[in-house]
Amino acid sequence: MSQRPQDPHATPPGNDLNRRELLAYSAAFGSAFMAAQGLAVAADDKPATSAKRAGGREPSKRYDMKKSINLWALPYPDKMSLKDCFELCADAGFDGVEVNYALEGDLSPDASAADIKAIGDMARKVGVQISGVCSFLFWPYAFTHADPERRKRGVELAGKMIEAARLLDTDNLLVVPGSVYAPWIPEEPPVPHDVALQRATDAVRSLIPAATKHKVYLNMENIFANGFLHSPQEMNGFVDQFKSDRVKVHFDTGNIMQYHFPEHWIPILGKRTQNIHLKEYSKKVHEFNLNAFRLLLDGTTDWPAVLEALDKVEYRGYLTFEYFNPFPHWHEAIVYHTADALERMLGQKA
């Protein structure tokens, strides 16, 4: 009895993965490896149809949230002054601007109280609010650093940031609670997780009296690259232990995108979320680095799902675009693009 020839296009027996899954696995591990597992990709079939509406336009729903941008997206202070930045952001239609506290410059320990207050006054006169205070200094002066003098300095700087936030008339201070390690400094030994947790807890607790006095929220930011607080449940536990209304969450949509999805975190964090960074991220880049962060809408974030999740937890605060690569030419383009994208995302523009 003759045997029917095998159809080369047929799905292998016992293989219930669809073509899209198989292609994804093949891209990650290689087709030869996948074939050796009995999971070869079948011949072309009909491509999956898009769930989006014809023409590519997303359904428009209006969300009551505010548009903000971090100054790292602008060439400040090299090519633009603070006033230039505020005026550009106001002209683009932003509601707020997030400013960055540094060791030197307009917003730093060297600035007087009057100077810092003047920054907030200038922003409001131009037409934007200060949506929050952010700082890279939480990395070199981490609350969890192996050097006790660095930890002490970190707490001192955070105290100055609290005062600066109040002078700027913003409620929000982004706080990086700590790190197990910094991947860009591989020579430094990692801090054991339990040690990092205790150091971070002690540091944040020590700042609560000042935050309470100045009516500023200490908003803990989720960061994947720090090896610390990698799930929403961990973040909730860290925040809730203080039993203080001054300790909240600064949720960053992009910082967990390598392995997670922001729309899954948001319902679990719930009302703890006080402020937000919108960072676009591309899962097409298989390494966590700054190049994985993209301009808004040029990534793989499911923004309709993210916005709907935020709406369901009744978030009504700022959505701050954070980006680290100002355009070297026509730097205003990134500001107008971001404002336009946010307006479309929020249903303010068809």
N, C-alpha and C positions, 0 to 999 in steps of 0.2 A: 504493500500500500504506500503510495507516494505521500510525502509530507509537504504540507502547504508551506511555501517560502515565507519567511518572517517579514512582516511589514516594517521597513526601517523607520517609518514615521510614527509607529505606534508607541504608546506610553509603555515602558517596561512593566512587567507584572509586579503588582504590589506597590507601585509608585503612584501615590495619590497627590503628589505635589503638582501645582499648576505651573505653566510655563514661566510666569513671572517670578515665582519663587525659585525655580531652577536656574533661571538666568541670574538672579541675585546671588545665589550660592556660588554659581560658576564665576561670577565677577570677583567674589571675595576669595575663593579658594582655588580657582582654576578648573577648566573643564576636564582635564585629565584626572585630577584628584576626584572630582565628582563622579566621573564615569567609573572609576575604581570602586566607588561606593554603591554602584548600581543605580545612580541617580543622574543618568545622562539627560541632556536637554533634547526634547523631541523636536521634530521639524516645525517650521513656521506654521502657526495657526492664526486665526483672526485676532488682531490686537484688541485688547480690552477697551471698551468705550469709556470716555471720560464722564464722570458724574457731574462735571460742571455744566452750567447752562451754555447753550450754543452761543458762539461768539466770544466765549472766554470770560464774560463779565460775571463777577460774583453777585449774588443777591444782596441788595443794600438794606441794611438795618442800621438805624441810628443808635449809637452808644454814647452815653453821657460820661465821657472820660476826657481828660485834658491832654493836650499835645505838649511835649517837652523834648528837649535835646541837650545832651551833655556837651560841654565845651571842647572835649577831646576831639570832636568831629570837625572843629574849626582850627585854623592855623594860629592859635593864640599861645604865647604872646609874640611869636616870631614875626607874623605879618599883619596881625590885627590886634587892636586894643580891646579891652573889655567893652568899652562903649560901642566900638564898631561891631563887635559880636552881638551885643544886645539889640542894636538897631537892625542888623541883618535878620536876626531870629524873629523880631517883632514884625518886620516887613513880610517875612515868609508866612506869618500867621500862627506862630507858636504862642501857647499860653504861658509857658515857663521855660526856664533854662537851669540846668543843673551845673553848679560850679564846683571846681576842684581845689581842695586845700593842698598846698605844697610847702616845702621848706623855705622857699623864697618866692617873692613876687607880691602881687596885689592881695592875695588871700593866703596868708602865711603867719607864722609866729611873729614875724617882724612888723606886721601891719597893726596899727593902733585900732582901738575900738571905734574911734571916729571914722577911720579909713574904711573899715569893714562895713560899718553902717551906711557909709556913703555909696558903697557898691550896690547894696539893696535898694537904696533910694534912687540911684541912677537907673537900675533895671526897671523899676516901676514907673519912673518918669518916661522912659522910652516906650513902655507898654507891655513888659513881660514880668512875671513873678519869678522869684528864685524857687525852683521846685524842690531843691535839696542840695546837700553838701556831700561830695564824694571825695575820696583821696586814695592815691596809690600808696601812700605812706603806711597803710595797714600791712603791706607786704614786707618791706625791709625792717619795720618796727612791729612785727607781729606780736600779738598777745601771747602767742605760744612759742616764741623764739627760744632757742637753747640758751642764749645769753640773757641773764637776768637784767642787765642794764638796758638791753634792747627792749625787753618787755616793759620795763619801767618807763622808758622813753615813749613807747607806744601808747601807754595809758595816759601819759602827760599830754601827748599830741591829741589824743581823742578828747580829752577834757577841753583843750583849746578849740577843737572843732565844734563841740557842743556850744560853747560861748559864741563862736562865729555864726553858727546857724541861727541862734537867737537874734544876734545883731543884724543878720540878713533878713530876718522876719520869715524864716522857714521853719517848719516843724520837723523836717526830715534830715537825719544824718545816716548815711550808709555806713555800716560797720562790717568789716570782714572779721568774723569772730576768731579766726586763726587758721593755721594750716599744719598738716603733718609734714609737708615738704613743699618746696617751690621747685617745679621741674626745670626752671631756667638756671638754678644754682645746684647742679647735681653733686657738687663736692660737699655740700652741707648734709650731715647725717639726718635722716628723718626722725621726727619726734614721735614716740609711741602714742597711739591714739588715746589711751586713757590719760596720759600725761597732758596731751594737747587739750582734751576735754576739760580737765581740772583747771588748767591755766586760763583757758578761754572763759570758763565760768567765773573764776575769781576776778578776772579783769572786767568783764561786763558788769558783774555785781557791784564792783567798786565805782562804776560810772553812773549808776542809777540815781544816787542823790543829786548829782549835778544835772542830769537829764530831767529829773522831776522839778528841780528849782527853775530851770530855764524853759520848761515845757517843750522839750525836744524828744522826739522818738529815736531810740537806738534801733535801727532797722538792720537785722542780720541778713547778709547777702549769701545766697547759695552759690557755691563755686565748685566746679568739678576738679579743676586743676590743683586744688589745695589738699586733696585727699581727706576731706573732713566734712562731716554732715552731708552725706551723699543721698539721703532719701528724705521725702517730705515728713515721714514719721520721726526721723532723727531731728530734723529742724524744729518740728513742733515740740518735741521733748525738751530740746535745748531752750527754746523760748519760754515754754510754760513753766519751767522750773523756777523762774525768777518771781512769778506771781506779781508781775508789775505791768501796769498798762503802758509803761514807757518802753518796753522791749517788744518789738514787732519784727516783721519780716520785710526785707527788700528783695522781692522775687525777680530774678533775672531769667528771662525766657531762653536765652541762648546758652547760658553757662552749663546747662545740663543736657543739651541736645545731642551730645555724642552718643549717649546710651538711653536717654529718657525723652519724655515728651511733656512740654509745659502744660498742656491741657489736662494732663493726669495729675500734676502737682497742685494746680490751682484749687480744685474742690477740697483737697485734703488740708491745705494751708488755711483755707477759709478766710475768716475775718482777721486773721493774724497779719495778712498782707497790708502793709501801710503805704508802700511805694513800689514802683516797678521799673525795671530796665527792659526795653524791647531791643533785643539783639537778634538780628536775623542770623541764621546758621545754615550751612549746607552740609548735609550728611553725605554728600558726594566726596567730601574731603575726609579721608579715613585717619586723620591725625588731629588731635586737639591742639590747635594753635590759632594765633590771631588771624591767619589767612582763611580760617573756616568761617569767620564772621563776615557777613555780607551787608550790602545795602538792603533796606527793607524791601521785601517782595522778591529779592534775588536769592532765595534760598529754599529750604525744604520745610519751613515751619507751616503748620496748618493754622494760619491766622484766623480764619472764621471760627475754628474750634476753640482757639485760645480766647478770642474776644467773647464768645458765648459763655465760656467757663467763667471769665471775669465778671460778666454781667450777672450770672447766676449767684455769685457770692456777693453781689451788690458792690463791687469795686467801682469807685467814682473818682479816683485820684488821678495822678499824672502817669502817662505812658512816656517814659524818657528813652529816646533812641541813644544808644551808647555805641560809639565807633572810634577806632583808634588810628585811622588813616585819613587825615584831612587831604583833600585833593590838592596837589601841588600847583595846579593851574585852575583858574575859574572856581576857586574854592567855595563860592556861594552856591554852586550847582548842587552840592550834596545837601545843603540846607533846604533849598527849594524842593528837591526831589523827596526828601524825607517828609517835609510838611505835606506835600501832595499825596504821598503814600498814606500817611496817617489820616488825612481827610477822607480818602477813599475807604480805608479800613473802618473808620468810625461812622461811615454813612453820611458824612458832611458834603461829599461830592459824588455825583453819579459817574 
